[in-house]
Amino acid sequence: MAGAEYTRYQGERDMEELLQNLLGALQDFFLFSGFPMGRFYRRGNSMADLHDAILDALLHGGVLDDDTLQRILRRYPGTTAEQLEQLVQEILQALQSEGYITPVPEHVSAVASEPAADGEGEREPERVQFELTDKGLDFLGYKSLRDLLYAIGSSSFGAHETVQLDTGVEAYLAPRKYEFGDTLQLDVVRTLLNAIRREGPRLPLNMTYDDLEVLQSEYQSSCATVLMLDCSHSMILYGEDRFTPAKKVALALAHLIRTRFPGDTLHCVLFHDSAEEIPLRDLAKARVGPFYTNTREGLRLARRILLNQRQDMRQIIMITDGKPSAITLESGHIYKNPYGLDPLIIEETLKEVARCRKAGIVINTFMLTDDYLLVRFVQKVTEIARGRAYFTTPMRLGQYVLMDYVHKKVRHVHA
C-alpha cells in the first residue's frame, strides 16, 4: 500500500522513538540496586550521572540504528561532539517535559544554601538530582512485562504483545443449554439456529427456554498480593546482581495488575535486618542492605497487610536467595546468626509460616540459589504453607512469577 511521508513530523517521531528506546536501555541505571560491578555504578541520582548514562547509551548501547542517529544529529550545528552534547541536553529536557523524570534540587548543606560572606569564598553550587515519575515507572513496568512475555512466547496474558497468537484468558468455552440462574450471556447464533430448526425459517420467530444457549467463560478471582523482596547484602554478592531483576519483576507485575487485573492489589515489602512496606513508586530507589535476612519479620508484616484486604485470594510472593539469619525478639532487639540454620530462627520463622497458612494466605517462594540447606528450608515452608517453590535464576525469575500469578487466577465455572 502506497503511503506519504510527512517530514514535518519526522523529528517528533524520531525523538519519541529515541526516548522510549533510551528508557529501556537505561532500565538498569534507573533501577540501580548498589551492585558494584554493574555497568551503571553511581552514588546518587544526579542529573550529571544521567547525562553520562545517556551519552554512553547513544554511543555504545545501540539505542538507534546509525542512519536514524545521524539524521537526528544533522539537526544540530557544530562538530560531532557538539552535536551529541546538544542532543543529550534536548533528551534531558524532553524526559522532563514528557513527565518521565522530575528534577529535585538538593542543597549540599544548610550553610551552603546561604550566601557566602565577603572573604569566605564562593558558595558550593547546588546539586540537581532527579526522580522517576509515576509515568516513568509505569513505562519501565510495561517494558519489563513486554520483555518477559516475549521470552515466554505463546502465553495467556491477554492483549499484551507476544511472539505467537493466542486466545487469552478471556476466551469463551463451549456453549451449553441455559439453566435457571445463569447469567444471560447468550450465544446468539446457536440460540437462533435452535429456534429455526424447531419452527423452520419463518418470521416472526418464536423462541422458548429450550432454544437458549449461553456462553461459558472463565472466572477470574480477585487477588491481594504482597511481593516480599529480599534486600539483604547477599543479593548483590558473588559477582551477580539479583535485586535488580527482582525489582523489574515487581514493576512488571504492577503493570500487569493495573492493566489486566484492576480488581487485584499489590503491596511491596522489603526484608533485611527487619522489614518495611514501601510504595511501588519508591521501588526504583530501593537498594540492597543491611546485611541479614529477617524472613519472619517480612512474613509477619505481609500477613498484617493481607488481613486488611478483601480479595478472594491472598498470597505472598517471596523472592530470596538466602537463609533466614535474623529474627526480631519480643523485646524489639534483633537476634542475628549468619552461620548455618539457627534452630531458634528457623523455628520462629516456620511458626509465622503456619500463622499465614491459618489465615488462608498462600506463600509461593522463588529461590535464587540451590544451596542444600536452603532447599530443605524452602521445602518445609512449602509443606506448611501449601504453596509452591521455584528454584530459578535471576534471568528466568520474571517468567516464573508472571506465569504462576496468572495461571492460578483462572478457573472454569459452569453457572
N, C-alpha and C positions, 0 to 999 in steps of 0.2 A: 504494500500500500504506500503510495507516494505521500510525502509529508513536507512541511515547510519548516525551516529553521529560523527562529526569530532571534537574531544576535543581540538584540536589546536586552534580553533576559538571560543570555548565556552566562554573564558574570555572576548573577544571583544564583543560578543553578550550580555553578562551579563552587561558590562559597558554601552553599548549603551542603553539597556533597562533601566538601572538604571538612566542614565542621563535624558532620556525623562520622566520617572516617577517622578523624582525629580523636573524637571521644572514645571510639572503640580501640584505637591504637594506644591511647593513654589510660586505658582502664586500670592497669596495674599501678600506674602513677597516682591516679585518683584514690585507689583503694589501698594505698601503701600501708603495710602492716608492721613495718620495722625489720624486715628481712635484710640483713646487712650485705648480702651478696647479690641482691636484685639489680636489675638494670637501672631502675629509678630510685636509687637510695637518696633520701633527703632528710633534713632535720625538721622542717616545718612546711607549712602550706603557703609559701611566699609566691608572689607574682613573678619574682625573678626565677624561682625554680620552675614555675610553669612555662615561662618564656623559653628557658633552656630545653625543657622536655619537648615543647612544640617544635623548636628548631631541629632537635635530634630526630624527631619522628618524620619531619619533612625530608631530611637528608638521608636517613637510613631506615625509616620504618615502612617504606612502600605504601604510604597513605594514598597517593595518587599515582597514576601512570605518568611517565615522563612527559608525554605530549600535553596532557592537561596541566601539569605543573608549570611547564614552560609557557603555556598560553596565559596562565594566571600571572606569572612573573612579568610578562611583557606589558602588563598594565602599569608597572612602576618604572620610574626613571632611575638611571644610575647603573652602577656595577652590579654583578650578581649578588655580592654580599649585601649591598644596599637594598636591592630588590627583596631579598629574603627577610631582612630586618623590617622593611615596610609591611611585608606580608604577615609576619608574625605579629606586629602591632595591630594590624587590621583584624587578625584572628582573635587576639585578646579582647578587642573591642566588641567583636561580633559575639563571642561567648558570653559577654556581659549583657549586651543589648538583646540577645535571644533568650536570656534568662537561664543559661546553663550554670553560670557561676556568679557569685556576688563578691565584690571586694570588701575586705574588712580591715580598716586602718588599725594598726597596732602600735601604741605608744611604747617605746622601749622602757621608760620608767616615768614616774611622776615628775622627777627632776628634769628629765629630758624633754617633757612636754611643755615646760615653762621657757619663756625667752631667756636667752643667756645674758648675764650681766656683762658690763664692759670689762674687758680684760680677762674674762673667763673662757674665752674660746667660743667656737660655734656650737650651737645645739645639735645633738646627734639626730640625724634625719629619721623621719617616721618610716617604719617598715609596713608595707602593704601586703596583707595576707589575702587568701581567697577561700571561699567555702562553696561546695557544691549545693545548688538549689534543689528543691523537690523535683523540678523538671530534669535537672542533670542526673539525679539518682534514678529517676524513672527511666530515663533513656539507657543508663547503664544496666538496669534490670532487664529492659527489653533486649538489649544487646546480648546479655548473658543467656537469657532464655532462648533467643533465636539460635545462638551458637550451640547450646545444649541440644535443642531439638534437631538441628542439622546433624549433630553427632549421633543421635539416636536413630534418625532415619524415619521409617514408617512408624507413626505413633497415633495416639488417640487424644491429642491435646486440643482439639477443636480447630479454630481458624488460624492458628499460628503457622508460620512457614515451616514446611518440612521438605525433605528431598522427594518423597513419594506422596501420591494422593491417598487419602484415607477417608473413612466415613465420619470419624469424630465421635465424641462421647454422646452426642445428642442424636445419633442415628436411631430411627424407629425400628422396633422389632416387628414380627409378623402380626397382621391384624387378626382380630378374633371377634366372635359374636358379643354384642353388647349385653351386659348384665346390670341389673338394677344397682345403682350406687356408683357406677363407673363415671369418670369424667367424660363428658360428651365430646371427645376428640375424634370426630368421625373420619373414617376412610371413605370419602365421598364416592369415589369410583366404585368400590366394592359394594357400597350400600345401594347405589343406583342400579348396578348390574343385578343384584339380588331381586330388586323390585321389578325390573324388566323381565327377568326370567319367570317370575311368578305371574305377572299380568300381561306380558307382551309389550311391544313398543307402541304405546298409545299415550295420549295426553287427555286429561290430567293423569299423572302417575300417582297412584295411591301406595303409600309405604306403611308398613307395620313394624312393630318392635323386632320381629324376626328378621327383617331386612337389614337392620342396623349392624354395622361392624365398626369397631373402634380401633384406633392405633395404640399399640403398646409402646411405651417409651421407657427409658432408663431413668431411675430415680437417683438424684444427686443429693446426698445428705450434706447438711452444713457441718463445718468442722472448725473447731478452735485449736490452733496450733501454737505451741511455744517452741521456737528454734533455739536450742541450747548450744552455744559455741564455746568450745574450749579455747581460751586465750592465754593459757599458761605458756611458759617460756619454751617448752619443747615443741610448740607449733612452728617455730622458725629455726630449730636446731637441726643438726645433722645434714646440712647442705641443701635443705628443701624448705620452701615456704608452703605451709599447709593452711595458714589462716586466711590468706587472700582468696584461694579457691572457696573456702567456707563462706566468706563474705559475698562472693559472687553468687553462690547458691542462694543465700538469703535474699539478695536483691532480685534474682530470677524468680524465686518463689513468691516474693511480694508482688511482682508484676503479674505473675500468673494468677494469683488470687484476686488482684484488683480488676483484671480484665476478664477473667474466665469464671471465677467463683466469688462474686461480690458478697455473698452471704457468709463467707468464711472470715475468720480473723487470724492475724499473725502477730505474735509478740516475739521479741528477741531478748534472750538472757545471755550475758557473758559470765563465765565462771572461771575462777583462778584461785587465789588465796581465799576469796569469798565469792560473792555473786551479786550482780545487779542487772536490772532491766534497763535497756537503752531504747530510745525511739529509733525507728528504722532510718530516719533522716540523719542520725548521728553515726550510722554504721560505718560510713566511709572513713570516719576519723578514728575508729577503734583500732588500737594497736595491741600487740602481744605484751603481756606482763600483768601482774607479778608472776612468780615462778611456779607456785604449787597448783594442785588440781583439787579443788573442793567440790567434788561431784555432788555430794549430798546437799550442800547449800544451794547449788544450781537447781537440783530436783525439787527441793523444798520451795524455792521461790516460784518455779514453774507451776507447781501444784497449786499454790495460792492464787496465781493469776488465772489458771484454768477453772478453778472452782467458782470464779465470778463470771464465767462465760455461760451462755445458754444455748450453745450449739448442740446438735445431735451427738457429735463425736468430739472427744477431747484427746489430744495426743501431744507427746513430746518427741521432737526430733533432736537427738543428741549427737553432735559431731565432736569427736575427740580423738586424741592419739596417745593418751597417757592414762596410767592407772590412777585411781584416787589416792592422793597423798596428803590430804588435809581435811579436817572437819572443824566446824565451829562448835565449841563446847557450850554448855548451858550458861557458863559464866561470861560468855562473849569472847573468850580467848580462842585463838586458832591453834589447834594441835596439828603439828606437821611431822611427817616421816616419809622421806622420799625413797627409802630403801625397801624394796620388796613390797609385798602386800601386807600392810599392817593390819592385824586382826581387828583392832578396835575400829579403825577407819572403814574397813570392809563391812563389818557388822552393822555399823550405824548407817552406812550408805545403802545396804540391802534393806534395812528397816524402812528407809524412806522410799525405796522402790516398792515395797509392799504397801505402803500408805497410798502411793499413786495408784496401784492396782485396785485397792479397796475403793478408791474414789472414782473408778471407772476410766482411768487415764492410761492410755497405751503408750509404751515407751519403745521407740524404734532407735536403735543405736547404729551409727555409722562410724566404724573404727578405721582409722587411717594407719594402722600398723597390724602386724600379725604376730606380735610377741606372745609367747606361750602363756605366760601368767595373765596377760590381758584377755586372751581368748577365753580362758577359764572364767574370769570375772564376768565378761560380757555374756557368756553362755548362762551364767547364773542369773544375771539381770533379766535376760530374755525369758528364762524359765519362769521367774516370779511375775514379771510384768505381762507375760503372754504377748509380747511384741515380736519384733524381728531384729536380727542383727546382720549387718553387712560389713564385710571386711574388704575395703576397697582402697583406692589410691586417690590423691588429690585430682588427678586427671579425669577420673571416672566418677567422682563423688556426685557431681550435679546430676548426671544421668540416673543414678540410683535413687537419689532423693526425689526427683520430679516424677519418675515412673511409679515409685512407691506411693507418693502423695495422690496422684490422680487415680491409679487403679483401685485403691481402697475406697474411694468415694462413690463408686458406681455399683449399684446392684439392680437386678431385674425385679420388677413388680408386675403383677397381673391384675391390678384392680383400677 
